[in-house]
């Protein structure tokens, strides 16, 4: 179940429509798509992209996206802690970061000006678009299990621009 946790009020939202409205009010686009494909833990990027090409290709064409890749993080991955640390540091991107979760789950954290830090636990079927310049970080958890398709207009947009704020350090204890 997708959840949204507000750190200041310690309130957890579980109603999809309420979560969508909250995110929309902060410029973050959120939808839920079907995820019928049965993917193995070791599924390749090509296999995952092919499994969702029927929804992904028209979405990308309609919205001007040019590139997609797959984040496939699981317990068998080598150097997971180093990979996790990279995602855990607050950063921005030079364009919107769109992720479609096809299996597992992960926490997207947001640090928006004028709003208390919050996170969204995204799961299979969740499609989220983080607007360019939005301060955020991502946590696949101590025991990772996430497959997500990342969608960008240009591969240069994938490059994280780290803020060095260290704000994420305050929230390390909150995980999946």
PyMOL commands that set and color helices and strands:
alter all, ss='L'
color gray80, all
select helices_A, chain A and resi 16-25+45-51+53-63+80-88+155-158+167-171
alter helices_A, ss='H'
color red, helices_A
select strands_A, chain A and resi 3-6+11-13+29-32+67-74+91-92+97-110+118-123+126-130+136-139+145-152+161-162
alter strands_A, ss='S'
color yellow, strands_A
deselect
rebuild
show_as cartoon
